[in-house]
Amino acid sequence: MQVSHTPAAVSVSFDEPNLIGSAGLVPVMELAAEAGLHQLAGGRLSVPTDKGANAGAKVAALVAGMCTGADSIDDMAVLRHGAMKRVFGGCYAPSTLGSFLREFTCVSSPAGTCANSTRSPPGSW
């Protein structure tokens, strides 16, 4: 099927406060919660500043954003669009998530990969 004419301009806006553009995120985040993502991240990550508060919820928010296709801090704003705040508690601002991520330091591991310096020793999981 082809469009029979070329429009002069196309503009689309999804500004309805009751819509969720990523409704498939609900079962994904329910699965993450049941698998213990919040508790695991909250128990294993230690960020010494106030930016490390609620680490489990912030990691879950980052996972949710990545599941929606966010690939930058600014893209995490997708978690605050439409009715997302009604469906998910704790919708963090992108700047808050960025501040959280910037608190991690990178150290070289024996495998040549980057690991957080607050990470537990190998085999302690």
C-alpha positions in Angstrom: 0.0 0.0 0.0 1.4 3.4 -0.9 0.4 6.9 0.1 -1.2 8.6 -2.8 0.0 12.0 -2.0 3.0 13.7 -0.3 2.0 15.8 2.7 3.6 19.2 3.1 4.5 18.5 6.7 3.9 15.7 9.2 3.8 16.3 12.9 3.0 13.8 15.6 2.5 14.5 19.2 1.9 12.1 22.0 0.9 14.4 24.9 -2.0 12.5 26.3 -1.3 12.1 30.0 -3.1 8.7 30.2 -1.0 7.0 27.5 2.1 4.8 27.9 4.3 4.4 24.9 6.1 1.5 26.4 3.4 -0.7 27.9 5.5 -3.8 27.4 7.8 -2.4 30.1 5.3 -3.4 32.8 5.8 -7.2 32.6 9.5 -6.8 32.1 9.9 -4.7 35.3 7.6 -7.1 37.2 9.9 -9.9 36.2 12.9 -7.9 37.3 11.3 -7.2 40.6 10.4 -10.9 41.1 14.0 -11.8 40.2 15.2 -9.5 43.0 16.9 -6.8 40.9 16.1 -4.0 43.4 17.4 -6.0 46.4 20.5 -7.3 44.5 21.5 -3.9 43.3 20.7 -2.3 46.7 22.6 -4.9 48.6 25.7 -5.1 46.3 26.2 -1.5 45.3 27.7 1.0 47.7 28.0 4.6 46.5 29.3 6.7 49.4 27.6 9.9 48.6 24.0 11.0 48.8 23.7 10.2 45.1 23.9 6.5 46.0 20.7 6.5 48.0 18.1 4.1 46.7 20.6 2.3 44.5 18.3 -0.6 43.8 15.5 1.7 42.5 17.9 3.7 40.4 19.4 0.6 38.8 15.9 -0.6 38.0 15.1 2.7 36.5 18.2 2.5 34.3 17.3 -1.0 33.2 13.7 0.2 32.4 15.1 3.0 30.4 17.4 0.8 28.4 14.5 -1.6 27.7 12.6 1.3 26.1 15.6 2.1 23.9 17.3 4.8 25.9 21.0 4.9 25.2 21.9 8.2 26.9 21.1 10.0 30.2 18.8 12.4 28.4 16.9 9.5 26.8 16.0 8.3 30.4 13.3 11.0 30.2 11.1 8.4 28.5 10.4 7.1 32.0 8.6 10.3 32.9 6.3 10.7 29.8 2.6 10.2 29.8 1.2 8.0 32.5 4.5 6.3 33.4 4.5 8.0 36.9 1.1 6.3 37.6 2.3 2.9 36.6 5.8 3.0 38.1 6.7 4.5 41.4 10.0 6.3 41.8 10.4 7.8 38.3 13.8 9.5 38.6 14.8 12.6 36.6 17.5 11.9 34.0 19.9 14.2 35.8 19.4 12.2 39.0 20.3 8.9 37.2 23.3 10.6 35.5 24.6 11.8 38.9 24.2 8.3 40.3 26.2 6.8 37.3 28.9 9.4 37.6 29.7 8.3 41.1 31.1 5.0 39.9 34.8 4.8 39.3 36.3 2.4 36.8 39.2 0.2 37.7 40.8 -2.3 35.4 40.1 -6.0 36.2 42.4 -8.9 35.4 40.2 -9.8 32.4 40.8 -6.3 30.9 37.3 -5.2 31.5 36.0 -2.2 33.4 34.7 -3.0 36.9 33.3 -0.8 39.6 35.9 -0.3 42.4 33.2 -1.1 45.0 32.6 -4.5 43.5 33.0 -7.5 45.7 36.0 -9.8 45.2 35.5 -12.6 42.6 33.7 -15.6 43.8 31.9 -13.8 46.7 28.5 -13.7 45.0 
